Amino acid sequence: MTSHSISPLTENSGGQGTPGTELIVDVGPIAHGGHFVARHEGRVIFVRHGVPGEKVRIRLTDSGDSSRFWRADVVEVLEASPDRVPHFWKLADSLAAWRQGNPPVGGAELGHISLQRQRALKAEVLSEQLKRLAGLDLAVEVEAVGAPDGGLGWRTRASFAVTPKGRLGMHAHRSDVVVPIREMPLALPGINDLRLWDLDLSGIARIEVASPANGSRPLVLLAPEEATSPKRLHSILSQLPHDVSVASFDPGKGQVLQLRGRTWVQESAAGHEYRVTGEGFWQIHKDAPDTLVNAVTGYLAGGGYLQPGAAVADLYAGAGLFTAPLADAVGVTGSVLSVEGAPGTSRDARKNLHGESHVEIVQGRVERVLHQRPRNFDSLVLDPPRVGAGKAVVNQLMASRPRAIAYVSCDPASFARDLGYFQQGGWRLESLRAFDLYPNTHHLETVALIVPAA
């Protein structure tokens, strides 16, 4: 093992539990959430920006003598893993950022690790969660998605903060610190080509950008501060390219107001076109929609659970990514119930499925809709938010007596927990696929086929 050549840092003279204190530790296994487990004098420290097996110097970022565990960033590598690679983004590289006296920006916390090892580490996390929460001892593989591009240029959406001086920035991990940026290597060229970092964004609190993978018109959403005047908004508008739609939005109220062009973007997947308004949910990776649709329909159709005339439901349906191909599969003799909680996104689903008489779009909480409209289904698809479906919804799903359920998840812990609930109700995991839809981050996506055990 060789030492990473960066200028050495001196030990902080503060107390052992003081943020900013530097310690030398051995990096242990990865844990759910993008950090690695280390120990110092018996205390657990969750360390970011390391690799298992390394000896590193860390800087405490969240600590205290009464804390159950501490958090820290790696600031110097004393013995490097062979899987460590040069980080592609200086501002997200903990070594380079702390050398300049700043915390690294979030969103690329595994960028210092080879992609092959990243996927192996994510597989470890998924396996550990399945064993701990569902009692399954299962080896899994996290599949690469898309062309071999170094894990860059895949984000069709990006969220930015604004510095006190009005410059585009991003938050450091678990911090109110906003670091000014001049690139976003994980984003599609369409986002970087806007060059938002050249603009004076004074009066804006947050910016969301959507640049569809199909090359259609991008959308810039501006969240103005409370005191920002219409004149100031239009000043920012005048700095943006004319072929870009611009809208203002209130994150708390979910209101999107047109400033120029459309308040929505046109997305494409599985042979369908989708309108997605404002902050409405859409898969972030450019290849994710087709990848997930193929996995879900492959499981259901391959098992004989998705046939013409079948009754199916798409829960947490968003703008209808899965609803449209499900409607194709069951045909006009079948039926599809689409349930989505967000009113704006549900309206998008209505527009996207307009004319499909065998599709019913219902806006509301999944548990409420299932309670008010009890019925049996041949199969179900659910793609819940990161918190998962939960025990009450899982029980409702089993009560609807489907032959199979395709569960799409972006969080290994909530998925494993829900799988445990299914198993308690007499169901079992038939098949599981995991996809690396968030390269250079700790996130992954899974698609599972769950069926009655009997």
N, C-alpha and C positions, 0 to 999 in steps of 0.2 A: 504494500500500500504506500502511496506517495503523498507527500504533503502538497496541498493546493497553495500555490505561491501568491499570497496576498500579504499586504503589510500587516504585521502582527498588531493586535489590539491589547491594550493594557487592562488588567483587572480593575473593575470599578471598586472604589474603596468603601461603597455603601454596605449596608447590612446584607446578609445572605438572601433575605427575602425581598429586597428592594428592587423594583423594576429598574433595569439598566445594569444590574449586577451581571458580570460575566463569569461563567463556569465552564469547566471542561467535562464532557460526558461522552459515553458510548451510546450511539444511536441504536435503538432496538427496533422491534417490528412496527409495521404501519398499523394505525388505528383508524376507525371510521371518522371521517372529517378532514382528512388531508394532513394529519400530523403523525409523528412517530413517537414511540414511547421511550423515554430515557428515565434514569433514576439518579438522584444525587442525595446521598446520606439518607436513603430510605424513602425519599419523597418522589412521587411520580411527576415528571415534567413532560408535557406535550410539546414536542419540538417540530417546527416547520422548517422546510428547506434542507433536510438531511436525507441520507440514504441508509437503510439498515446495514450495520457493520462498520460504520464510520466512527472515527474519534473526532470530535468537533469542539470548538469553542462556541458557546451559546450566549445570547443576551436575553435576560428575563424581560418579558413584555407585560406579563400579568401574574402577579405573585403577592405573597403576604404570608406571614408566619402562621396565620389561622386558616389559610386556604387548603382545601383537600388536595389540590394539585396546582402546579404552576404551568405557565405557557412561555415559550421562548422561540427565538429565531436563531438559526445558525449564522455566525458572523465570520468564522474561520474554519477551514477544513484541515485538520492535522494529519489524518490518515483517510484517504479518499477511497470510495468504492469504485470498482472498475465500471460500474454503470453510471457514474457521474459524467455528465457532458457539459460543455459550455452553455450557459443559459442564453436563449435567443433574444432576450429582452432585458436590457440593463436595469430598467426601473422595477422589474419584478424579481430581479436576482438579489437575494438577500445579502450575499457577500458584497456586491457592488454598491447596493443601496446604503447599507449600514456604514460602509467605508466612507460614504459621503455624508453620513450623519442623519440619514432619513430611513424610515421603515420602507420595505418594498410594497408596491401596489399589489392588491389581491388579483385573483383571476388566472394566475399561471404558476401555481405553487409547486407543480411537479416539472416545471420546464428545465430543471437541472438534471433530470433523469432520462435515460434512453427510453424511447417509446415502448420497446419490447418489455423492459423492466416495469415501466408504468403499468402496462396491462397486466403483468404478473402480480403486481402489488394490489391492483384493484380486484383481481380474482381472489387474492388472499382475504381482502376485506369482505367480499361477498360470501365466501365460504365460511368465514368466522361468524358472520351475522346469522347465516342459515343454521349453523350448529348451535349457537347460543340461544337464539330466539325461536327456532323451529325444530330443533333437535335433529337436524339432517346433517349427516357427514357426507358432503358432496363436493367433489372436485369440479371446478368450473373453469371455463376459458372465456376471456374477454376478447371479443372479435374486433379486429381493425375494421374501420368503415371508410370508404372512399379511396381515392388515389393516394399512393405513398408521397405525402407532401410535407413530411416533417411535423405533422400535427399543427400546421399554421393555416391561416386563411379560410377557416371553416365557419366562423360565426356570421349568421345573417342578421343578428341583433346585438346591440351593445348598449350599455347604460353608463353614463358618465356623470360625474359631479362637476362643480365649478369652484375654482379657488377664490379666496377673498378678493383677488385682483382681477377676477373676471376671465380666467383662463381655463380651458378644458382640463379636467383632471380625473383622477380615480382615487377611491379611498384605499388607504392601507387596511390590511386585514384587522377586523375588530377594532377599528379606530375611527375617530372623527377627522383625522388628518387627511387632507386632500392633496395629492401629489400631482403637479402639472405634468401633462404628457404631450408627446408629439408623434405618437404612433400607437396602433393597436394591432400587433402582429397576428392575433388570433382571428381578426375580423376579415371579412371579404374585402377585396379592393374597393368595392363601391362605398364602403364606410370610410375607409382611409382617404379615398379620393375627395371627400367633402372638405378635408383639411379644416375641421372645426377648431383645431388648436391655433389657427391663425386669426380667429375672430375675437372680438371683445364681447364677452358673454355676461357682462355686468348686468345684474338684475335677474339672472336665471339661476335657479337652485339645482336643477337636474335636467339632463337631456337623454332622451331615448332615440335610438336610430334603428330603423328596419330597412334592410337592403335585400330584397328577395333574390334567391339563388337563380331564378329564371330571368334576371336582368330587368324586370319591370321597375317602374318608378319608385325610388326610395321615399321614405317618410321620415322627417325629423320632428320629434315631439319636444316642445319646450315647456318646462314647468317653471313659470315665473314666480319670483318672490312676491309676497303680498303687496308690496308697495310699488311694484314695477308698472310703469304706465304703458298704455297702448302705443304711444310714440316710441318708447324704448324697444318694445317688441318688434315694431315695424322696422326699426333701425337694424336689428339683428337679421330680420327677414331679408332686407336688401343686400346683406353680405353673402347670402346663400345662393348657390346656382339656381337658375330659373326652372330647370327640369326636375327639381326636387319638391315634393309636397311638404308643406310645413303646417303644423297645428300646435296649439297650446293645450295643456292638460293640467288638471288638478288631481294629483295622485290620491288625495283623500276622498274626493267625491267621484272620481272616475269619469269626469266630464272632459270631452275632447272638442275643442273649438277650431274650426277651419280658419287658417290664415292665408294659405295659398294651396291650390291643387286639391288633393283628396285627403280625407282623414283616415284612410285605410290603404293597405297594400294588396296587390294581387299575387297570391302564392299558387304554386302548382305542385301536384303530387298524384301519383297513381292514376294518371290520365284525367284528372279533374282540376278545375280552377277554383280557388277559394279566396273570398274576400275576408281580410283580417283587419279589424278596426283598431286604431290607436295602440294601446298596450295589450290588446287581446292576445291570448296565448297561441304560440306556434312554436314548433320544435326549432331549436337554435341552429343545430348543425345543418349545413346545406344538403346533406344526403340523408338526414334523419327521417323525414316524412316517408320517403319511399322504403327505406330500410325497415321501419317499424310496421308500416302497412303490410309489407311482404311477409314479415315474421308473424303478425297476427292472423292474416288471412291464410297463410300457409299452415299454421297450426289448426285453425278451425276447419278449413276446407279439407286439408289432408286427413283429418280424423273423421270426416263425414258429419261435422257439426254445423256446417254452413252450406245449405242447399237451397234450391228454389222452393219457395213456399214456407221457409222457416221463419219463426218469430225470434228476433234478436233485439238486444238493447245495447246502446253505446252510452256508458255512464261517465260523467266528467268529460263530456264530448267535445268541448271547445267549439271551434268553428266548423267541425264536421270532418276532420281528417279521416277518421275511421268510418264515420256514418256513411259517406258517399260510396266507398267500395263495398260496405256491407249491404247497402241498398242494391247495388249492382248484382251481388251474389244471390240475394234472396228473391229478386225480381218482384214484379207487381203482384204476384200471388202470395208474397211473404209480407212481413212487416218489420219496421225498425223503429224503436223508441230511442230518441236522443235526448239526454238530460244534461243540462249545463247550468251551473249556478250563477255565473256572471251575466247580467242582463245584456250588455253590449255584445259579448261574444255569442250569446244565444241568438241575438238578432242577426248576427253574421251567419250563423248556421241556417236560419230560416231563408236568408237570401241564397246561400250556397246550395240548399236543397230544394229551392223553389221548383214546383212542378212535379216533385216526387210524391205522388199521392199516398204511397204506402209508407212514407216516413212521417212520424209524429215528433215534432220538436217541442220540448217542454223546458221552460226555464224555472229552476228552483233547486233546492238542496236535494241531493240524491236520496237521502233517508226519508225526507218528507214525500217526495214524489212516489217512491216505492211503497210507502205506507198508504198514500191516497189512491194509488192505482195498482193494487195487487194483481199480479198475473203471472203466468208461467211462461218461461222462455226456453227456446232450444239451446241458445248460447248467449253469453254475455261478454262484452268487452269493457274493461274499466281502466282508465288512465288517470288516477287520482293525483292531487298535488303532493308535494314532498312529504306531508304528514301521513299519507296513506289513507286507506278507507276507514279503518277502525273497526272495532268489534261489532258495534251495532249494525253497520252497513254490511259487514261480512255475513252476519246472521240473516239479514234480509235477503242477501243474494242467494244463500243456500236455500232459503225458504221458497224462492221462486222456481226452484227445482230445474235449473238448466242442466243439460248434458255435459257442458263444458264451459269454462271461464278462461278468457285470455286476459291476463293481468299485466299491464304495462306500468313500470315503476322507474322513477329516477332516484330512489333512495333505498339502499340495501337494508337498512335497519327497519324502516316502516314496512317494507315488503316482507321481510322475514317474520316480523311480528304478525302481520295479517295472515301469512301462510300458516303460522302456528294456530291462529283462530280457525282457519279452514280445516286443519288437521284435527282439531278438537271436535269439529262438527262432522267428522267422518269423510273428509275429502283428502286428496293426495296430490302431490306435484307429479304431473305426468312428464313434462319437458320444460327445459329452461335454456334460454339464450341470453347472453350478456354482450353489450355493444359499447365500444369506446367512442361514444358520441361527443365527448368533451376532452379531447387530447390536451395534455399538459396541465390538466386540473385533476382533482381527485374524484370527480363525478363519473358515473357510468349509468347506463340504462339497461333494464332487463325486461324481457318478455317471457311470461310463464304460461303454461297450459295447466290448468287445475281441473281435476275431474272427481266425481264421487268415487270413493274407495270401493264400494260394493258394486 
